[in-house]
């Protein structure tokens, strides 16, 4: 895993290789001054009337006092190459961020430190099977979107589209630790808090899956300390040589007195609804089973809370691509192959997940992004044909008839059929129940 700071972002040292903590603390000191400095105060007044030392000291004091909103103003932008997909899921589940992540749906799989020869072989095997299957049964479907080009161009575009769908399905065979590339922008305070949450798993993993994450969390924190992104006591003493009550060590300066946990894992949430009955109303709690790959699509929606329970390795339940519907021999072969790589936690491994939040935001933000013919199939299918219909039936059963009627125009439909959504795309081929 290689982490550098985005050279085009702010709060960097002159050589753009490290985070400028001094500049970030000065910024936080100004914001904190606006919060509680007496008199008529604006950011400009604070900068003009106070010394740098005063602003630096106030910025640091907000960290010690856990008044962290001022140090949430300075941003950190990381460019991470070779980050395991599961690490992206951990970071993306914390909600206060922006991320651009290379899709594993269309990423070629090669053996590396994260991916075994065994997984690569099975990926390539099923990539070929799916390409052949799509050519045999759906070639005309793909060709019709490339009419008007020369025959050579039409064939080239058609085969490119088919390969993407084949890759999307074959990647279920590959570990959720598969490396990808992520640009992750987050407040300075938030990334420091995330490091603290990771330390709780490092110090006390609750299960075999968390144990697998420990070396990656350690590497992540170590890299951020080297970049001066993760604020340490030694760095504080470098900026404030005469400071008292700060020990001489490389430990994190931010504290986790609230004992906050990473939000991805239900076992770390004593209020989790994952083992409780579903709840239906203006707010909802809904439990479902889905693959790790599909969950990664869902949990990036920061307006809804998502968490998972990762099954033990001994629990062998896997997603079967809809392309294999009715093909019993291929299904048997698929299950045999994916079971053989179960120890790597393939992305097709079925997990339990809980989604909870506002029904309005579920429709407005999840539905209007994922209920789409061009979205990742498993997630679109689950949302459109199971989750929203399930919530609708739950509202009816619990007597919330008026709310159910409000939801009804969205049930079992893709977003282009929603009464209050205007699609900017031009696909013209919405398929409610598709196989690819």
N, C-alpha and C positions, 0 to 999 in steps of 0.2 A: 504494500500500500504506500503510494507516494502522495504526500500532501504538500501543496504550496499555496501561497496567498495569491489571489487574483491580482495581477500587477496593475490592473485598471481600476481597482477599488480604492477606497479611501483608507485613512488611518494606517498608512504603511511607513516604515522607516525609509530613509532617502534611497537606499539600494533596493527597496521594494521586496526584500527577502524576509523581513520580520514585521510583526505587528507593532505599531507604535503605541505602547501602553501609556506612555506619558501623555500623548495627544488625546487618547481615549479618556484618561482620567481628567484632563483639563476640560474636555467636552462635558463629561458627567458632572463636573463641579459647577459649570455654568447652568446646566439644567436643574441641578439641585438648588442652586441659588435662587432661581425663579420660583421654585416650590416653596421655600421657607425663609428666605432672607427678608428682614423687615423693610418696610417702606415701599415706594413705588419702584417696582423692579421689572426690567425686561432683560433678555439675554445680552443685549448691547450694553446696558447699564452695568451688568456684572463684569463683563469683559473690560470695560473702561475704568471701573473703580476698584478692581481687586488685582492683586499681584498674582502671578502664575502660581506661586507657592500656596496662596490662599485657595485658589481654585483646585489645585492638585490635592490639597489636604481634604477639601470638602468631597471631592470625587471619591477618594479612598474611604472616607468616613461613611459614605453611603453603602459601600460594600461591607464594612464592618458592622453597620447597623441593620443590614439586610433591607435597606430602602433602595431596591435595585432598579427601579424604573429609570433613574438617570443614566445608569451604565447599560441600559438596554437601548439607548439612543445610538451610540457608536455601533456600526455594523462590522462584521467579519465575513469575508467572502473567501471560501476555500475551494480550491480545485483539486479533486481527489481522483487519482488514477489507480485502478486495481483494488477498489473497495468492494468487499463482498456484498452481494445483493441484500442479505439479511441485515447488514450494517446500515444500508440505505433505509431499510424498513424501520429500524430502530430510530434513526434520526428523523425520518419523515413523520413518524407517529407523534413527535413532540410538538407539532402544530405551529410553533412560532418560528417560521422559516420561509425561505424561497429556495426551490431546488430545480435544477435541470439535470435529468438523468438519462444516460444512453439506454435505450430500450433493449432488454435482453431478448425480446421477441424476434428481433432482426439482427442479432449479433452472432457471428460464427463462433462455434465452440471448438477450442483447441486445448490439449492437455497443458496444464500449468500447475503452479503450487496449490491451487484451489480445486482443480478439476482433474479427475483420474482418467487414465487411458480407457478404463471400463466404461465410464460415462460417455466419453467422446465417441467410442465405438458404437454404443447404443444410440446416441444422438444421430450420428451419420446414417445408421441403419434405418431409423424411423424417418429421418429427413427424406431418404430415397423412397421409402414406402409411401409417404404422404404426397410427394411430388408425383409419383406414378398414379396414385389414387385420384388426385385432383385432375391430372391430365386425362385420365380415363373417363371420369364421371362428370367433370364440370368445365371442361375446356371451352365449350361454347359460351358459358357464362362469363369467363374471363376475357374471351376474345371480343365480346360485344362492346367493351369499354375502350377498345383501341381501334375502332373503325375509322377509316379516313387516312390512316398511315399506309405506307408501303407494306407489303406482306412481310418483309424482313423486320421492319420496325414493330409491326403488330405482334409477330411471334416473339420478338425480344422482350417487349413490354409484358406480354402475357406470361411468359416463363418467369420473368422477374416477380410479378404479382403472385404467381403460384408458389415460388420459392419462399416468399415472405410468409405466406400462410403455413407452408410446411414447416418452416423454422419455428413459427409460433407454437405449433403443436409438438414438435420434436423436443423443444426445450424443457418440457415437463420431465424429461429423463435426467436433467442436469441439476446438480446441487443448488440449493438456495444460497450457498457460499460462493457461487460463480461471481467472478470479479466484473465490475463495470466501471464507468466513469461518472462522477457526480460533481456538479458545481453547487455548493451549498452556502447560502447567505443567511446569516443569523445574527441577532444582537450579541454584543460582547458578553453581557451578563448571562444570556441564555446558553451559549456554548460552554461557559464555565460551569453552569449548573448541570448540563448534560454530562460533563466529565464526572461530576460528583455522583450523579445517578449511576453512571457506569461503574464507579468504584464500589457501590453497594453490591453489584453482581460479582465483581472481581473478588471482593472480600467474603461473599457468602452466596455462591450459586445455589439455586433451589432445586435444580434438576440437571439431567445430562445435557440438555440442549443449552442451557445457560453456561455450563462448563465449557462447551465448545466455543462460546463467544468470548471467554476471558482473555485469551491471547490477543484477539483483535481489538478488544477494548483497551488493553494495556498499550498496544502499539499506537492506537489512536491518541490516547492521552499523552504518551511520550512525545509523539510528533508535534502535538499542539503546544506542549511545554517548550520544545525547541524553537517554535515559531513565535514564542511569547504571546500566544493566543490564550492558552491556559495560564492564568495568572498564578505565580508561585510566591511563596514567602521570600525567597532569595531575590526575585525580581522587585518586590516591594522594597526590600532593604537597599537594593541598588539605586532606586529612585529616591528613597528617603533614608539616607545613611544613619540618621540619628533617631530613627523611630524606635519606640519601646514596645514591648509585649508582642513582638513578631519574632518567632524562632528562626534560627539559622538552619533552614532545610529547603528542600525542593518540593514540599507538599503544596497542595492547592490552597490559595488564600480564601476563596469563596467558601462558605460553610453551608451545610445542609441540615440546619437545626430542625427543619420541618420534616426531615426524614422522607423526602419525596422519592418515589421510585420511577424508573422508566415506565412509560405508559403502555408499552406494547404488550406486556405480559399480564394476563388476568390473575395469575397466582400472586402477584405483587399488589393487587388491589382488593382489600378486604370488603369493599363495597361492590364488587363486580356482580353483574347480572348474568354471567355466563352459565351458572348452574341454577338459575331461577327461571320461572315461567316467563314467557314473553309478556310485555306490557304494551298497551295500545292507547294512544290518545294524542293530544297536541304534542306531547313528548312520547317517545317510544323506547323500548328495549327489545332488541330482536336478535335471536341466536340462530346461527346457520353453520353449515359445513361447507367448506370450499377448499381449493388447493392453495398452497403458499403463493403460487403465481397470481392467482385471482385476488387474494387478499392484498397483495402489494398494490394492485390497482385501486381497491376500495379505500385503503387506509390513508391515502394521500389527500383525501377530502377533509380539510381541517375544520369544517363546520360540523362534522359528525364525529363522535368519539368511537374509535374501534380498538379492540384488544383481542388477543388470541390465547388459546391454550394449545401448546404444541404437544402432540401425543408422544408417547414413548416409542422407541424404535420397534419394540415388540408389537405395537399396534400398526397393522399393515392395511391401510385403506387408501386408495389412490383414485385420482380423477381419470376418467376415460374420455378422450376427445370425442366430440359428437360426430366427427368424421368417421368414426368406427362403428356407429350405430348399425345394428343388424349384421355386423360382420363378426360372427362368434369366434372363428378361428383366429382372426387378428386381435380380437379382444383378449383371448387367452394368452396369446403371444405377448401382447402389451403388458399384461399384468405380471407375467413371468419375468419379463425384462426389468420392469420398474421395481419389482420386489428385490431383484438381484442387486440394485443400487440403493436400497432403502437406507443403508448405513450412512449414506452421504446426505440424507435429507433432500431428496429430489424435489423440485418445484411442483411436481404433481402430487406430492403427499397431501392427504386431506387433513385439515386442522379444524378445530372448532373456533368460532369467532363470535363476538358480541358487538353489535352496533347500537349505539344509543344517542339520542339527541332530539332535535326539533324536527317534527314531521315536515314543516315548511322548508327547512334547509335541506332535508333529504331529497325532496322533489326538486327544489330550486337549484341545488348545486351538484348533488350526486346524479340525479336523474337526467338533468340537462347536460351532463357531460358523458355519462356512461351508457345511457339507454340509446345507443347509436349503432347502426349497421356497421360502422367502421371501427367501433371500439373493440377491445379485446373480448372475444366471444364468450368465454365462461362468465366473466363479470357482467356483461350485458345480459346474458341469458338468466343468470341468477337474480339480478335486480329486476328485470322486466317481467319474467315469468314465474318467479317464486316470491321474492321479498316483498315487492309492492302489493301483489295480490294477497299475500299472507297477512300483511298489515291491514289491508282493506277488509278481509274476512274477519280479522280480529276486532276491528272497530265495530262491525255489524254485530258480532257475537256479544260484545260488551255494551251494546245499547247506544253507542255513539253514532247514531244514524246520520245526523247532519254532517258530522266530520267525514264519515264514510262517503257521503254523496259528494263532498268537496274533493275528495281524493279520487273518486271514480273516473273522471276524464283522463287520468294518467295511468290507470291500471292496465297492464298488458299491452302498452303501446310504446313505440320508440319516440324519442324526443321530438322528431319532426312532425309527429301527430299530436303533440301537446297543444292545448288551446292557447297557450301564452308563450310559445317559443318560435322564433324565426331562425331557421337554420341557415348559416352562411355557406354551407356546402352545396354541391350540385350532383350528389351521387345518384339521386333519382331511383334508387332501388332498395327501399326499406324492406327488410325481411324480419318478421317477428320471430320466427323459429327457424334459424339457419344452422348449418352444420360447419361453417367455416367463416 
